Every structure is written in C-alpha cells, then in structure tokens.
C-alpha cells in the first residue's frame, strides 16, 4: 500500500433552495469527480423528497470566507454608510421579496 498513490475526489459544498425559500442554504458536503457528478449526487442525497427547486455545488477549495478576526474590518465600517440601508429608498409594490 505504501507504493500506491491515494487519489481522492475533490470535496464539494452543496446548497439547496427549498420550494418555499428565497435563498440557497448550505445542506452538506460530498465528494465527486466533477461538478456534474456532484450535482447528481447532491440531488440524490439532499433532495430525495422533492424538497428542493435548485441545487448549487461549489468545490470547497473555491470557497473563500472571512474569519472571526476580520469582523471589524468587514462589517463595522458599513454602519457609517447610511445609503446602504433601504430606509432611504422608495421600493415599488411590484418588487417582490424585499
């Protein structure tokens, strides 16, 4: 076994949008040879009861996130930018889900 090279399929993160949901939610991870296989496995594993309407798969290696130590740098400055808050905008009735 020491002479054998161990190959593992890449890890994918799976996100599913529920029938009544507006956003995709992380539901788990799986290993697959490629994105297409990951979609098929995700469908079989995470939407067996027809609870989803859309699936996203993303290689775990491609996910980039901020860390707890970045909290102030990423989120504190937005408090002084009032234009980012929707209270200053008139939202038409024809725009759903806001």
N, C-alpha and C positions, 0 to 999 in steps of 0.2 A: 504494500500500500504506500510505502514511503516514496516509491518511484512514480506513482500515479499522480497526475495533476488533477486536483479537485476543481471542477468548474461549477459555479452556482449561477443560476439565472438571476438577473437583477431584481431588486425589490421595487414594487410599485405601491404607491398610496392610492386608495380608492375613495372617491367622493360620489355620493348618490343624492339626487334631488327627488324628494318624495312627491307623490301626486298632488298633495295639498301644500307643498313647500315652495318657497320662492328662491331658495338658495341651495347649493350643494353642501352636504355635510360629510365630513370625514367618517367613514364607517370601518376602515381597517386597511390592512396591507396584505399583499400577496406576491409571490414570485412567479415570473413568466419570462419566456424567451424574448418577447417583443410586445409592443403596445397592443397589437391586435389580439394576441393571445391573452394579454392582461384584461382587455375589455370582455372577452368571452368568459374568462374565469370569474371576473368580478360580477358579471350578470348571473352566473350560476351560483356563486357564493352569497351574494348580498341582495339579490332581488328575486328570490325564489317564490315569493308570494305576491308578485306583481306590485310591490310597494314603491317601485321607482319609475321615473319617467325619463331620466337622463343619468348617465354614468360618465365620470371623468376618471382617467388613470394617469398618473404622473410618476415618472421614475423618482424614487426617493433621493437619488443623487442630484436631481434638478431642483429640489425644493430648497429655497433659501428663506431663512426666517431671522427675525431679530431675537435677541436674548433678553433675559430679565435685566441684565446690566445696561441695556440700551434703552430702557423705558423712558428716562428723562429726555434723551436725545431725540427719540422718535415721537413721543406723544405730548410732552409738556409744552413745546412751542406752539402747538395748534390752539391753545387757549387764548392767545392774543390775536388771533386771526378771525375776527367776527364774521367775515364774508364766507367762511366755511360752514357756518351754521345756517340751516334752511329758514330760520325765522325772518330773514331779510328778503325772501323771495316769495312772490305770489305763485302758487302751484295751481295750474288749471285743473278743473274737475275731471277732465279727460285723461289725466296722467294717473294710472293705477299704481298701487303698492308703494306709496310714499308716505 
